[in-house]
Amino acid sequence: MISPLSSLTVPWSQELLIDGDLVRGEGPDHLVVGDPATEETLTELREASSDQVGQAVEAARRAFESDTWKDRELRRHVLLTMANILEENAELLTAAIVHEVGTPVTLARLLQIGEPIALLRAFADLALVNRDRSLGVADGPPRSDAVIAYQPSGVVAAIAAYNYPLLFTATKLGGALAAGCTAVLLPSPQAPLSILLFARLLQQADLPRGVVNVIVGGAGVGQALTTHSDVDKISFTGSVGVGRQVMAQAASGLKRVALELGGKSPSLLLPDADIDAITEQVHARYVRNAGQGCSSPTRILVHESRYDDFLDRSRDAFASLKVGDPWDTTVVAGPVISEQHRERIEGYVARAVDAGGKVVAGGGRPDMPRGWYLNGALVGEVTNKSEIAREELFGPVGVVLPYRTVDEALAIANDSDFGLAATIYGDSVAARELAPRLRVGTVMINGWIPRQDKAGGGFKMSGMGREIGEEGVREFLETQFIAWPEPQA
């Protein structure tokens, strides 16, 4: 069934949001943004100039230092207003996401709109929390009292990836604003339009000027933002390679950084896991959104006694995981973001097959007249040392790895440069005992469980810092020790 939203005309915005005003970019370069399902250009827009980057940061600094922004109730009001804007414009923004990213409409409603709404409302409540704590009186000498206070980091450079633009907007702005920071948001140049549309809606809501600024551009604009002397904190989501660049750029000013980077997450199917019940869910988790998810569990660990059974069920599962038109409400995966990205993913699969691997389920391209589509695929007869098992493809391709003992499975799961997430399927008591042995930031048991109070983030090359929930607010706070003398008792 084709969603009626497919006929909705999206009024694309080409304007940046700087100090409460909508302005056109004045940089020397243009961004061309296309629809990955149709290969058609959606719009072209100019990047921010270096002067506009500075203006956005300066506006954020003025807003941060204003007395009004220290009001927790005001910050809660702003966050609730942002959530309400998303909710009131859900159909328009859903349509924008489908056009720009290719996310299937059903998933877009859930993860690109619904989840950000819930997160912003949770952050609104966290904005009211006073985290200062008393240390009490110490005898000394001298006798003194003291508190641990938490102060906002300052101006945040928030840089979002293309795959979930509004979700990353909610996690970064939500945590920063709840903590009392202000922000300059830089969307991915591959998918800036949904965020620019949201920025226009924010401007119409007459929120405090300078609290949220939105600029667009490529690597040059990103470097100008991350190296600006008035930026105190950088929150980046994206690839490991760009994350390294962001960290290097931050080093000159010793800026705080929070990085949510790549993943090669394992799905550990314990020997008692119900293969019939879970196989489709296991594959759907990394096939959805065309595999463009940092936490996608693309390394599937199966006990050797269940391996053949799992492959049989996997072939059935791939037959039912529909790839195609993202406006079709029965579709699980639409296109990947670009032709170049599709070729990159296909290159990994081809090299794995050349090295002795085999596509054991799914594979190839769907019969679509246009668009950057790929079928989901499962690659077997490889080891955990294979390139396709080590590197993040960011596409709908998984690898299946047999194991003999649970200890061996844990060793395989931990043998990765990444440590973002993991899923364990099987007896929940046994799974909970195993979870602390996994070197990852998030462990889900028997399926993905969305929560607005989680602490998202990874170990190792998956980044540093945390997003969402209380830890997502603390990420934008600095610890301050305050002491004063007390009279002798």
Wavefront OBJ file of the C-alpha trace (Angstrom):
o trace
v 0.000 0.000 0.000
v 1.399 3.395 -1.005
v 1.192 5.987 1.765
v -0.923 9.075 1.024
v 2.061 11.126 2.239
v 3.737 10.371 -1.101
v 1.576 13.058 -2.714
v 2.469 15.685 -0.090
v 4.503 18.580 -1.488
v 7.409 19.427 0.798
v 8.360 23.136 0.791
v 12.116 22.680 0.985
v 13.955 25.406 2.870
v 17.300 26.777 1.663
v 17.729 29.082 4.629
v 20.015 28.824 7.622
v 18.906 29.789 11.132
v 21.307 32.282 12.721
v 20.435 34.290 15.831
v 16.724 33.775 15.295
v 16.757 34.889 11.638
v 16.398 32.839 8.463
v 19.164 33.706 6.009
v 20.526 32.254 2.778
v 23.986 30.746 2.808
v 26.723 33.000 1.486
v 29.551 30.482 1.089
v 31.337 29.814 -2.198
v 30.084 26.238 -2.595
v 26.680 24.680 -3.259
v 25.130 21.483 -1.909
v 23.017 19.402 -4.274
v 20.606 17.182 -2.348
v 18.843 14.335 -4.135
v 16.167 11.712 -3.534
v 17.948 8.324 -3.346
v 14.780 6.498 -4.456
v 14.279 8.491 -7.648
v 17.773 9.902 -8.305
v 16.119 13.303 -8.786
v 17.484 16.520 -7.317
v 15.356 17.878 -4.479
v 17.049 21.259 -4.221
v 20.363 23.081 -4.297
v 21.551 25.448 -1.589
v 24.606 27.446 -0.735
v 26.810 26.575 2.195
v 27.386 28.919 5.091
v 30.270 31.321 4.698
v 33.043 31.524 7.277
v 31.512 34.802 8.477
v 28.143 33.082 8.944
v 29.765 30.292 10.945
v 31.190 32.968 13.230
v 27.847 34.759 13.461
v 26.107 31.536 14.496
v 28.693 30.806 17.190
v 28.590 34.388 18.463
v 24.786 34.238 18.652
v 24.989 31.022 20.632
v 27.533 32.624 22.976
v 25.299 35.656 23.636
v 22.321 33.407 24.325
v 24.394 31.195 26.641
v 25.619 34.145 28.695
v 22.192 35.747 29.025
v 20.533 35.572 32.418
v 17.241 34.359 30.919
v 18.764 31.090 29.621
v 19.765 30.122 33.162
v 16.058 29.594 33.897
v 15.362 25.850 33.995
v 11.663 26.395 33.327
v 12.496 28.306 30.152
v 14.740 25.497 28.958
v 11.979 22.986 29.647
v 9.532 25.173 27.710
v 11.886 25.341 24.718
v 12.349 21.567 24.647
v 8.613 20.925 24.928
v 8.001 23.455 22.156
v 10.462 21.602 19.928
v 8.679 18.317 20.646
v 5.298 19.886 19.912
v 6.578 21.307 16.619
v 7.701 17.840 15.560
v 4.355 16.367 16.545
v 2.253 19.071 14.876
v 4.255 18.772 11.653
v 4.762 15.016 11.757
v 3.328 14.303 8.302
v 5.348 17.021 6.584
v 8.600 16.043 8.298
v 7.988 12.329 7.683
v 7.578 13.063 3.986
v 10.757 15.122 4.021
v 12.727 12.263 5.592
v 11.411 9.711 3.076
v 12.404 11.937 0.163
v 15.797 12.913 1.515
v 17.063 9.737 3.211
v 14.934 7.016 1.606
v 13.781 5.677 4.980
v 10.559 3.654 4.492
v 7.579 5.725 5.560
v 6.505 3.406 8.385
v 9.976 3.400 9.945
v 10.339 7.140 9.374
v 7.208 7.819 11.431
v 8.534 5.674 14.266
v 12.261 6.419 14.487
v 12.657 9.701 12.630
v 9.678 11.490 14.202
v 8.123 9.527 17.076
v 11.357 8.733 18.873
v 12.672 12.334 18.706
v 9.384 13.607 20.146
v 9.666 11.226 23.088
v 13.334 12.081 23.641
v 12.746 15.841 23.670
v 9.950 15.469 26.221
v 12.174 13.321 28.413
v 14.952 15.919 28.170
v 12.425 18.619 29.099
v 11.868 16.901 32.434
v 15.622 16.476 32.939
v 16.093 20.232 32.409
v 14.436 20.829 35.792
v 16.821 18.616 37.764
v 19.212 20.311 40.192
v 22.231 17.985 40.219
v 24.307 19.937 42.751
v 25.132 17.896 45.858
v 26.362 18.853 49.275
v 29.588 17.327 50.597
v 28.767 18.399 54.144
v 31.013 19.902 56.785
v 34.605 18.686 57.123
v 36.481 19.281 60.385
v 39.624 20.400 58.578
v 41.567 22.291 59.608
v 40.141 24.622 58.669
v 36.556 23.565 59.215
v 34.670 23.955 55.893
v 31.519 23.166 53.956
v 31.410 22.312 50.242
v 29.257 21.341 47.296
v 29.820 19.688 43.950
v 28.080 21.859 41.365
v 27.464 21.147 37.692
v 27.784 23.974 35.185
v 26.840 23.869 31.487
v 29.768 23.367 29.123
v 28.878 26.422 27.015
v 28.453 26.626 23.248
v 28.046 23.245 21.568
v 28.916 22.381 17.976
v 26.419 19.598 17.203
v 27.219 17.661 14.027
v 24.687 15.090 12.799
v 24.967 12.098 10.453
v 22.686 11.636 7.455
v 20.887 8.427 8.373
v 18.648 9.715 11.202
v 18.755 13.528 10.927
v 15.928 14.489 13.282
v 16.755 11.755 15.792
v 20.305 13.080 16.096
v 18.923 16.607 16.327
v 16.830 15.529 19.319
v 19.633 13.661 21.102
v 22.196 16.416 20.683
v 20.040 19.499 21.167
v 17.981 17.786 23.850
v 20.955 16.993 26.057
v 22.716 20.288 25.404
v 19.719 22.546 26.026
v 18.592 20.601 29.100
v 22.068 21.142 30.570
v 21.899 24.876 29.887
v 24.118 24.987 26.813
v 23.325 26.623 23.486
v 24.126 25.109 20.114
v 25.119 25.464 16.499
v 23.764 22.467 14.601
v 25.484 21.281 11.413
v 23.580 18.580 9.485
v 25.284 16.144 7.146
v 25.701 17.675 3.677
v 24.049 14.507 2.350
v 20.826 15.157 4.276
v 20.435 18.746 5.508
v 16.928 19.479 4.267
v 14.764 17.918 6.981
v 16.757 19.752 9.629
v 16.511 23.039 7.718
v 12.751 22.553 7.482
v 12.630 21.930 11.240
v 14.764 25.075 11.747
v 12.227 27.133 9.812
v 9.456 25.798 12.037
v 11.511 26.656 15.135
v 12.002 30.205 13.880
v 8.261 30.620 13.461
v 7.775 29.499 17.085
v 9.626 32.591 18.335
v 12.011 30.793 20.676
v 14.846 32.677 22.446
v 17.233 34.037 19.839
v 20.562 32.300 19.426
v 19.784 29.260 21.560
v 19.584 27.026 18.474
v 21.388 27.947 15.255
v 21.498 25.781 12.121
v 24.112 26.092 9.373
v 24.996 23.835 6.423
v 28.139 22.909 4.571
v 30.828 20.346 3.961
v 34.227 19.692 5.510
v 35.377 23.312 5.349
v 32.337 24.576 7.224
v 32.735 21.764 9.741
v 36.348 22.686 10.388
v 35.480 26.368 10.785
v 32.875 25.401 13.364
v 34.912 22.880 15.364
v 37.967 25.137 15.559
v 36.093 28.325 16.462
v 37.486 29.756 19.695
v 34.013 30.271 21.204
v 32.927 26.636 20.779
v 33.354 24.787 24.081
v 32.061 21.320 23.252
v 31.723 19.223 20.094
v 29.129 16.484 19.745
v 29.618 14.477 16.551
v 27.895 11.435 15.069
v 29.390 9.855 11.974
v 32.220 7.723 10.666
v 35.440 6.849 12.468
v 37.497 8.646 9.821
v 35.658 11.937 10.209
v 35.550 11.439 13.973
v 39.348 11.374 14.006
v 39.413 14.634 12.064
v 36.946 16.241 14.476
v 39.026 15.132 17.442
v 42.210 16.487 15.859
v 40.526 19.809 15.126
v 39.281 19.999 18.710
v 42.768 19.351 20.080
v 44.165 22.778 19.217
v 41.636 24.400 21.547
v 41.486 21.478 24.004
v 37.734 21.344 23.421
v 35.586 18.662 25.005
v 34.312 16.097 22.522
v 31.570 13.479 22.442
v 31.841 11.073 19.518
v 29.278 8.474 18.454
v 31.072 6.627 15.681
v 30.864 3.333 13.851
v 29.854 -0.131 14.894
v 30.131 -3.774 13.922
v 27.683 -5.016 16.480
v 27.206 -8.720 17.245
v 23.979 -10.647 17.627
v 24.781 -13.593 19.879
v 22.264 -16.421 19.487
v 22.705 -18.683 22.510
v 22.346 -22.443 21.945
v 18.814 -22.376 23.403
v 17.638 -19.422 21.258
v 14.347 -19.982 19.421
v 15.655 -19.854 15.837
v 12.179 -20.063 14.301
v 10.890 -17.117 16.310
v 13.836 -14.725 16.103
v 15.556 -15.146 12.733
v 13.486 -12.593 10.835
v 13.882 -10.096 13.684
v 17.657 -10.630 13.710
v 17.945 -9.738 10.041
v 15.335 -6.978 10.075
v 17.388 -5.094 12.683
v 20.227 -4.482 10.245
v 18.316 -4.497 6.957
v 15.950 -1.686 8.022
v 16.858 1.794 6.800
v 18.949 -0.039 4.177
v 21.451 -0.999 6.868
v 22.369 2.616 7.545
v 22.502 2.425 11.330
v 25.523 2.659 13.627
v 24.225 -0.017 16.006
v 23.156 -2.438 13.262
v 23.940 -5.980 14.517
v 25.671 -7.283 11.402
v 27.837 -10.011 12.978
v 25.551 -12.945 13.779
v 27.012 -15.606 16.053
v 25.215 -18.975 15.864
v 26.023 -22.215 17.687
v 27.411 -24.762 15.232
v 24.597 -27.196 16.031
v 22.023 -24.617 14.904
v 23.937 -23.201 11.943
v 22.184 -25.045 9.095
v 18.778 -24.461 10.665
v 19.564 -20.746 10.937
v 20.547 -20.551 7.257
v 17.294 -22.234 6.209
v 15.245 -19.789 8.281
v 17.353 -16.898 7.001
v 16.491 -17.645 3.373
v 12.812 -17.548 4.316
v 13.337 -14.323 6.256
v 15.035 -12.508 3.390
v 12.193 -13.501 1.094
v 9.771 -11.685 3.421
v 11.928 -8.594 4.155
v 10.636 -6.406 1.364
v 13.023 -3.949 -0.289
v 11.607 -1.248 -2.519
v 9.653 1.991 -2.777
v 9.976 3.754 0.607
v 6.414 5.072 0.231
v 5.120 1.479 0.306
v 3.952 0.789 3.873
v 4.949 -2.896 3.566
v 8.577 -2.130 2.713
v 11.317 -2.733 5.294
v 14.251 -1.178 3.424
v 14.436 1.570 0.837
v 17.539 2.753 -1.034
v 20.951 3.582 0.361
v 21.911 7.245 0.318
v 23.853 7.377 -2.981
v 25.192 5.469 -5.951
v 28.722 5.712 -4.576
v 27.653 4.207 -1.277
v 25.897 1.299 -3.007
v 29.047 0.571 -5.016
v 31.111 0.666 -1.832
v 28.870 -1.911 -0.127
v 28.828 -4.159 -3.189
v 32.615 -3.969 -3.283
v 32.856 -5.464 0.205
v 30.575 -8.360 -0.760
v 32.463 -9.021 -4.003
v 35.820 -9.108 -2.204
v 34.431 -11.461 0.442
v 33.196 -13.868 -2.255
v 36.508 -13.645 -4.115
v 38.257 -14.618 -0.866
v 36.100 -17.753 -0.444
v 32.976 -16.422 1.219
v 29.471 -17.091 -0.026
v 26.213 -15.168 -0.101
v 24.083 -17.715 1.761
v 20.818 -15.737 1.794
v 19.482 -12.733 -0.113
v 21.834 -10.614 -2.167
v 21.835 -8.629 -5.374
v 19.641 -5.695 -6.332
v 15.848 -5.576 -6.444
v 14.154 -5.021 -9.789
v 13.655 -1.275 -9.497
v 13.804 1.074 -12.506
v 15.786 3.707 -10.632
v 17.172 4.442 -7.180
v 20.131 3.202 -5.178
v 18.581 -0.063 -3.973
v 20.244 -3.159 -2.526
v 18.680 -6.362 -1.283
v 19.580 -7.525 2.180
v 22.298 -10.184 2.150
v 23.854 -12.673 4.526
v 27.459 -13.716 3.889
v 28.785 -16.991 5.265
v 31.952 -19.078 5.054
v 34.044 -16.199 6.349
v 35.843 -15.745 9.657
v 35.816 -12.923 12.159
v 39.187 -11.864 10.718
v 37.694 -11.264 7.256
v 37.423 -7.679 6.024
v 33.641 -7.947 5.775
v 33.467 -8.981 9.446
v 35.833 -6.261 10.641
v 34.753 -3.074 8.879
v 31.496 -1.165 9.013
v 29.686 -1.405 5.667
v 26.751 0.801 6.667
v 24.538 -1.291 4.433
v 22.052 -4.195 4.617
v 24.697 -6.939 4.766
v 25.341 -9.306 7.648
v 27.862 -12.064 8.251
v 27.128 -15.337 10.023
v 29.833 -16.841 12.229
v 29.507 -20.282 13.892
v 30.838 -20.947 17.392
v 31.362 -24.055 19.539
v 31.096 -22.717 23.087
v 29.559 -19.616 24.623
v 33.005 -18.514 25.818
v 34.230 -18.709 22.225
v 31.206 -16.682 21.099
v 31.995 -13.963 23.636
v 35.608 -13.884 22.476
v 34.465 -13.478 18.848
v 31.980 -10.765 19.825
v 34.690 -8.805 21.665
v 37.283 -9.313 18.932
v 36.428 -6.081 17.142
v 37.783 -2.563 16.885
v 34.245 -1.387 17.661
v 32.147 -1.587 20.814
v 28.868 0.195 20.227
v 26.143 -2.384 20.895
v 25.281 -6.063 21.095
v 22.167 -8.216 21.256
v 21.853 -11.551 23.040
v 19.038 -13.991 22.214
v 18.168 -16.874 24.525
v 17.385 -17.467 28.178
v 17.143 -14.001 29.711
v 18.750 -14.965 33.029
v 21.772 -16.454 31.282
v 21.924 -13.479 28.908
v 21.966 -10.988 31.780
v 24.888 -12.860 33.346
v 26.785 -12.715 30.047
v 26.055 -9.039 29.283
v 28.831 -7.537 31.492
v 31.388 -9.644 29.604
v 30.656 -7.809 26.354
v 32.853 -4.769 25.695
v 30.102 -2.603 24.278
v 28.120 0.428 25.410
v 24.663 -1.096 24.966
v 23.471 -4.672 25.442
v 19.941 -5.614 24.433
v 18.446 -8.957 25.397
v 15.931 -10.694 23.139
v 15.350 -7.738 20.865
v 15.859 -4.008 20.602
v 14.166 -2.071 23.406
v 13.814 1.695 22.890
v 14.071 3.742 26.078
v 14.266 7.474 26.649
v 16.403 7.001 29.769
v 19.141 4.896 28.204
v 22.786 5.946 27.935
v 23.808 5.519 24.304
v 27.450 5.386 23.303
v 30.288 2.999 22.731
v 33.620 1.543 23.770
v 36.825 1.470 21.730
v 36.599 3.005 18.236
v 32.838 3.417 18.555
v 33.511 6.706 20.283
v 33.404 8.397 23.652
v 30.770 10.090 25.733
v 27.090 9.232 26.079
v 23.800 10.405 24.599
v 20.202 10.199 25.826
v 18.873 10.158 29.377
v 20.625 11.515 32.452
v 24.062 10.653 31.041
v 23.099 12.509 27.877
v 22.611 15.676 29.952
v 25.741 15.160 32.047
v 27.734 14.966 28.821
v 27.169 18.729 28.502
v 28.013 19.618 32.125
v 31.297 20.517 33.825
v 31.959 19.536 37.426
v 32.737 22.419 39.795
v 33.943 22.167 43.400
v 32.902 25.047 45.717
v 34.121 25.251 49.354
v 33.924 27.869 52.105
v 35.066 28.107 55.729
v 32.646 27.287 58.525
v 32.835 28.530 62.146
v 34.257 26.100 64.656
v 31.551 24.112 66.454
l 1 2 3 4 5 6 7 8 9 10 11 12 13 14 15 16 17 18 19 20 21 22 23 24 25 26 27 28 29 30 31 32 33 34 35 36 37 38 39 40 41 42 43 44 45 46 47 48 49 50 51 52 53 54 55 56 57 58 59 60 61 62 63 64 65 66 67 68 69 70 71 72 73 74 75 76 77 78 79 80 81 82 83 84 85 86 87 88 89 90 91 92 93 94 95 96 97 98 99 100 101 102 103 104 105 106 107 108 109 110 111 112 113 114 115 116 117 118 119 120 121 122 123 124 125 126 127 128 129 130 131 132 133 134 135 136 137 138 139 140 141 142 143 144 145 146 147 148 149 150 151 152 153 154 155 156 157 158 159 160 161 162 163 164 165 166 167 168 169 170 171 172 173 174 175 176 177 178 179 180 181 182 183 184 185 186 187 188 189 190 191 192 193 194 195 196 197 198 199 200 201 202 203 204 205 206 207 208 209 210 211 212 213 214 215 216 217 218 219 220 221 222 223 224 225 226 227 228 229 230 231 232 233 234 235 236 237 238 239 240 241 242 243 244 245 246 247 248 249 250 251 252 253 254 255 256 257 258 259 260 261 262 263 264 265 266 267 268 269 270 271 272 273 274 275 276 277 278 279 280 281 282 283 284 285 286 287 288 289 290 291 292 293 294 295 296 297 298 299 300 301 302 303 304 305 306 307 308 309 310 311 312 313 314 315 316 317 318 319 320 321 322 323 324 325 326 327 328 329 330 331 332 333 334 335 336 337 338 339 340 341 342 343 344 345 346 347 348 349 350 351 352 353 354 355 356 357 358 359 360 361 362 363 364 365 366 367 368 369 370 371 372 373 374 375 376 377 378 379 380 381 382 383 384 385 386 387 388 389 390 391 392 393 394 395 396 397 398 399 400 401 402 403 404 405 406 407 408 409 410 411 412 413 414 415 416 417 418 419 420 421 422 423 424 425 426 427 428 429 430 431 432 433 434 435 436 437 438 439 440 441 442 443 444 445 446 447 448 449 450 451 452 453 454 455 456 457 458 459 460 461 462 463 464 465 466 467 468 469 470 471 472 473 474 475 476 477 478 479 480 481 482 483 484 485 486 487 488 489
